[in-house]
Amino acid sequence: MLIKQSKRIWSSVFFCGILLIAGKLDAGGGQPSPVVVVEAVVTSYYDRVEALGTLRANETIDLTATVAEIVTAIHFDDGQRVEAGDILVEMTSKEEHALIEEERSTMAEAKKQYDRVRPLVKRGAASQALLDQRRREYQTSLARLRAIESKLQDRLIMAPFSGVVGLRNISVGALIEPGDVVTTLDDDSVMKLDFTVPAIYLSAIRVGLPIEARSPAFPRQLFMGEVKSISSRIDPVARSIVVRAVLPNPQRVLKPGLLMSVELLKSPRNAVVIPEEALMPSGRDNFVFVVDPAADPAVVDKRKVDTGERRPGQIEVLSGLTAGEFVVTHGNVRARPGQPVKVIAVDTGDEALVKLLNQERKGSGQ
């Protein structure tokens, strides 16, 4: 955008020179001064608050072991994408598997004894106390089986959510203990961007406001997002508040920890906008030359305007101009209020000024 705007500025300077020369030639023949005009349009406008922020993954954890065991298998590579529930690491579990087989056999026998006594109680051939005992033995065996299965589960490290794993910090045969970091797991489908803004903007910040973010790592790419949440506390030292935005990351190019420059787009509104080159400052006031290109002759009207926020190459007009009116952007140096001018081109922004002027010259036979 900056490169494009720079080219447009140099192009404007170049054609100001052309229009000056053309104006001198026309002045000698008593002809109206040539001008280029632009239509004032209504567009979406925002007040911009600049800040710096740091990216965080939507979800992020350090995968660690909960028991001290030897690693027997690793099922992931560095930077691999995994799904929720995928087994990433297996540890020694022969004892647990043996205990499970033993307890399943015990539980099956307890279930058989329970099923055998139950019809006897209905016929009065066995006491209710015996049935209660058999039920207790079966339920106790089932509970022991679940406890052993839970211990077996502790020998597996699984992905709690879908994402991308980091660097592998272990090898097969290594003894790991509780707290040892096996790898990291990040859900980078959506990124969180935390940044601070001065507390004076607190009344204008709300959930859902759009933001624009850029990073030196991707100089030509603009990332769009919106405010997701606002901190409940203001920093009493810096007098600032932390705002969290979310950025979609479908291409997975953004990484946690990346520094981003942020523009918070507050106070959204529809505003009348004109190019900066149409503005003519005079002291503390600003003026524009308004021309009706359909009139014959086209006469210059000098109009005082009140301006608002600026964008690169554009400026917001608060009053003094309405949408649909045409303002002079090139040739306003020689134009005079109440004097006729020759509208040689209407700049819509779709074509370069060089092409517009060439078309005009061909049309006039010059």
C-alpha positions in Angstrom: 0.0 0.0 0.0 2.8 2.4 0.9 4.6 1.6 -2.4 1.4 2.2 -4.3 0.8 5.5 -2.5 4.3 6.6 -3.1 4.0 6.0 -6.8 0.7 8.0 -6.8 2.4 10.9 -5.0 5.3 11.1 -7.5 2.8 10.8 -10.3 0.8 13.7 -8.9 4.0 15.8 -8.7 4.8 15.0 -12.3 1.4 15.9 -13.6 1.2 19.1 -11.6 4.2 20.1 -13.6 2.5 19.1 -16.8 -0.7 21.0 -15.9 1.4 24.1 -15.0 3.0 24.0 -18.4 -0.4 23.4 -20.1 -1.8 26.2 -18.0 0.8 28.6 -19.2 0.2 27.7 -22.8 -3.5 28.1 -22.4 -3.1 31.3 -20.5 -1.4 32.7 -23.5 -4.4 31.9 -25.7 -7.0 32.9 -23.1 -8.2 29.4 -22.7 -9.5 28.0 -19.3 -7.0 26.3 -17.1 -6.9 22.5 -17.4 -7.8 20.5 -14.3 -8.2 16.9 -13.1 -11.2 16.3 -10.8 -12.2 13.5 -8.4 -15.7 12.8 -7.1 -16.2 12.9 -3.3 -17.4 9.5 -2.2 -18.9 8.0 1.0 -16.8 5.1 2.4 -16.4 3.2 5.6 -14.1 5.1 7.9 -12.5 4.4 11.3 -10.4 6.1 13.8 -7.1 4.2 14.1 -5.3 3.4 17.3 -1.8 1.9 16.8 -0.3 -0.6 19.2 2.2 -3.5 19.4 1.1 -7.0 20.3 2.3 -10.6 20.7 0.7 -13.7 19.1 -0.5 -16.6 21.1 -1.9 -19.9 19.9 -5.6 -20.5 20.4 -4.7 -23.4 22.7 -1.1 -24.3 23.8 0.4 -26.8 26.3 3.6 -28.5 27.2 3.1 -32.3 26.9 4.6 -34.0 30.0 4.5 -37.5 31.6 2.6 -38.2 34.8 4.6 -41.3 35.7 8.2 -42.3 35.7 8.7 -44.9 33.0 10.8 -45.8 30.0 9.7 -44.7 26.5 8.9 -47.7 24.3 7.5 -45.9 21.2 7.2 -42.5 19.7 4.4 -41.8 17.1 5.1 -38.2 16.0 7.8 -36.2 14.2 8.9 -32.6 14.7 6.3 -30.2 13.5 3.8 -32.8 12.7 0.0 -32.1 12.7 -2.0 -34.3 15.0 -5.6 -34.9 15.8 -7.3 -34.9 19.2 -6.9 -38.3 20.8 -3.8 -39.4 18.7 -1.3 -41.4 20.8 2.0 -39.6 20.7 4.2 -41.6 23.1 4.0 -45.0 24.7 5.8 -46.1 27.9 6.5 -49.4 29.5 3.2 -51.0 30.4 3.7 -54.8 30.4 2.8 -55.0 34.1 -0.4 -53.1 33.6 -1.5 -55.3 30.7 -0.9 -58.4 32.8 -2.9 -57.0 35.6 -5.7 -56.1 33.3 -5.9 -59.7 32.0 -5.9 -61.0 35.5 -8.6 -58.7 36.7 -10.8 -59.4 33.6 -10.6 -63.0 34.5 -11.5 -62.3 38.1 -14.4 -60.0 37.0 -15.7 -62.6 34.6 -15.8 -65.2 37.4 -17.5 -62.8 39.8 -20.1 -61.9 37.1 -20.8 -65.6 36.6 -21.3 -66.2 40.3 -23.6 -63.2 40.6 -25.7 -64.4 37.6 -25.9 -67.9 39.1 -27.2 -66.8 42.5 -29.7 -64.2 41.2 -32.3 -66.8 40.0 -31.8 -68.9 43.1 -32.8 -66.0 45.3 -36.0 -65.5 43.2 -36.9 -69.2 43.9 -36.0 -68.9 47.6 -33.1 -71.4 47.2 -30.5 -68.8 48.3 -30.5 -65.9 50.7 -30.5 -62.2 49.7 -27.3 -61.7 51.7 -25.5 -64.2 49.4 -26.7 -62.3 46.4 -25.5 -59.0 47.9 -22.1 -60.5 48.5 -21.8 -61.8 44.9 -22.9 -58.3 43.6 -20.3 -56.6 45.8 -17.6 -58.9 44.6 -18.5 -58.3 41.0 -18.6 -54.5 41.4 -15.3 -54.5 43.3 -13.6 -56.4 40.5 -15.0 -54.0 37.9 -13.7 -51.0 39.9 -10.2 -52.6 40.2 -10.3 -53.2 36.4 -11.1 -49.5 35.8 -8.3 -48.4 38.1 -5.7 -50.6 36.3 -7.0 -49.3 32.9 -6.5 -45.7 34.3 -2.9 -46.6 35.2 -2.4 -48.0 31.7 -3.7 -44.8 30.3 -1.1 -42.9 32.2 1.6 -44.8 30.2 0.2 -43.2 27.0 0.7 -39.5 26.1 -2.1 -38.4 23.8 -3.0 -35.1 22.0 -5.8 -33.4 24.0 -6.7 -31.3 21.0 -5.8 -31.0 17.3 -2.8 -28.9 16.4 0.9 -29.0 15.5 3.6 -30.5 17.8 6.9 -28.8 18.4 10.4 -30.2 18.7 10.7 -33.7 20.2 12.8 -33.7 23.4 12.9 -37.5 24.1 14.0 -40.7 22.4 13.0 -44.4 22.6 14.5 -46.0 25.7 14.8 -42.7 27.7 13.5 -42.7 31.2 11.1 -39.8 31.7 9.7 -38.5 34.9 6.6 -36.4 35.8 7.2 -32.8 34.7 9.6 -33.7 31.8 8.5 -31.9 28.7 8.1 -34.3 25.8 7.1 -31.7 23.2 4.7 -28.8 22.8 1.3 -28.7 21.2 -0.3 -25.6 19.7 -3.7 -25.1 18.1 -2.8 -22.5 15.4 -6.0 -22.6 13.4 -6.9 -19.3 15.2 -4.3 -17.0 16.8 -4.8 -14.7 19.8 -3.2 -11.3 19.6 -2.7 -9.5 22.9 -1.9 -5.8 22.8 -2.1 -2.8 25.1 -3.9 0.5 24.4 -4.0 3.7 26.5 -6.9 3.7 29.0 -8.3 6.9 27.4 -9.7 4.8 24.6 -11.6 2.6 27.0 -15.0 4.0 26.2 -14.5 3.3 22.5 -13.2 -0.2 22.7 -15.7 -3.0 22.6 -15.9 -6.7 21.6 -16.2 -7.1 17.8 -14.2 -4.1 16.7 -12.1 -4.9 13.6 -8.3 -4.8 13.7 -5.6 -4.8 11.1 -2.2 -6.5 11.9 1.1 -6.6 10.2 4.5 -8.2 10.8 8.0 -7.6 9.5 8.1 -11.3 8.8 5.3 -10.9 6.2 5.7 -7.3 5.0 3.3 -7.6 2.1 0.5 -9.3 4.0 -2.3 -7.8 6.0 -4.1 -9.8 8.6 -7.6 -9.0 9.6 -9.3 -9.9 12.9 -11.6 -8.6 15.6 -11.5 -7.8 19.3 -12.4 -10.9 21.3 -12.1 -9.8 24.9 -10.9 -6.9 27.1 -9.0 -7.2 30.3 -10.9 -6.4 33.5 -8.1 -4.4 34.9 -6.1 -1.3 33.9 -2.4 -1.2 34.6 -2.0 1.5 37.3 1.5 2.3 36.2 1.2 2.5 32.5 -2.5 3.5 32.5 -3.1 1.0 29.8 -5.4 -2.0 29.3 -4.8 -5.3 27.6 -7.0 -6.1 24.6 -7.2 -9.6 23.0 -8.1 -10.0 19.4 -8.4 -13.2 17.3 -6.9 -13.7 13.8 -7.9 -16.5 11.5 -4.9 -18.5 10.4 -6.1 -20.8 7.7 -2.7 -21.0 6.0 -0.9 -21.6 9.3 1.7 -18.9 8.6 1.4 -17.1 11.9 3.4 -18.6 14.9 3.1 -18.0 18.6 5.4 -15.3 20.0 5.4 -13.3 16.7 5.5 -9.5 17.2 2.7 -7.7 15.3 1.9 -4.1 14.8 -1.8 -3.5 15.3 -4.3 -0.9 14.2 -7.5 -0.9 16.2 -10.3 0.4 14.0 -12.6 2.2 16.5 -15.6 4.5 15.9 -16.8 3.0 12.6 -18.8 5.3 10.4 -19.6 6.4 6.9 -17.7 9.5 5.9 -17.2 11.7 2.8 -13.6 11.2 1.6 -11.5 13.1 -0.9 -7.8 12.8 -2.0 -5.3 14.7 0.1 -4.0 16.6 -3.0 -7.4 18.3 -3.3 -7.0 20.1 0.0 -5.6 23.6 0.1 -4.6 24.8 3.6 -4.7 28.5 4.3 -3.7 29.4 7.8 -5.9 27.4 10.1 -8.6 26.8 7.5 -8.8 24.2 4.7 -10.3 24.8 1.3 -11.2 22.8 -1.9 -12.1 23.8 -5.4 -15.4 22.4 -6.4 -16.3 22.0 -10.1 -19.3 20.6 -11.9 -17.6 18.7 -14.9 -21.0 18.5 -16.7 -21.5 22.3 -16.7 -20.6 24.4 -19.7 -18.5 26.3 -18.8 -17.2 24.5 -15.7 -16.6 27.2 -13.1 -14.5 26.9 -9.9 -16.1 27.3 -6.5 -13.8 27.7 -3.6 -15.3 25.9 -0.6 -14.2 25.9 3.1 -14.2 22.4 4.6 -13.8 20.9 8.0 -11.6 17.8 8.0 -11.3 14.8 10.2 -9.1 11.7 10.3 -6.5 11.0 7.6 -5.5 7.9 5.8 -2.6 7.5 3.4 -3.6 9.6 0.4 -7.1 10.3 1.7 -8.8 12.7 4.2 -12.2 12.7 5.8 -14.5 15.8 5.2 -16.8 16.5 8.1 -18.6 19.5 6.6 -18.6 21.8 3.6 -18.8 19.1 1.0 -21.3 16.5 0.0 -20.9 13.1 -1.7 -21.2 13.3 -5.5 -19.5 16.7 -5.8 -16.3 16.9 -7.8 -13.1 18.6 -6.4 -10.0 19.6 -8.2 -6.9 17.5 -7.5 -4.5 18.6 -10.2 -4.4 22.1 -11.7 -5.7 23.9 -8.6 -2.5 26.0 -8.5 -3.6 28.1 -11.5 -7.4 27.8 -10.9 -9.2 30.8 -9.5 -12.6 31.1 -7.7 -15.3 32.1 -10.2 -13.2 31.4 -13.2 -13.9 28.8 -15.9 -11.7 25.7 -16.1 -11.3 22.8 -18.6 -11.9 19.4 -17.0 -9.5 17.2 -18.9 -10.0 14.1 -16.9 -12.1 12.6 -14.1 -9.8 10.4 -11.9 -11.7 7.4 -10.6 -8.6 5.7 -9.3 -9.0 2.8 -11.7 -6.6 4.2 -14.3 -3.2 5.8 -14.0 -3.1 9.6 -14.6 -0.7 9.0 -17.5 -3.4 7.1 -19.3 -6.1 9.6 -18.5 -4.1 12.5 -19.9 -3.0 10.5 -23.0 -6.7 9.8 -23.7 -7.5 13.4 -23.3 -4.7 14.5 -25.6 -5.8 12.0 -28.3 -9.4 13.1 -27.9 -8.4 16.7 -28.4 -6.2 15.9 -31.4 -3.0 17.2 -29.8 
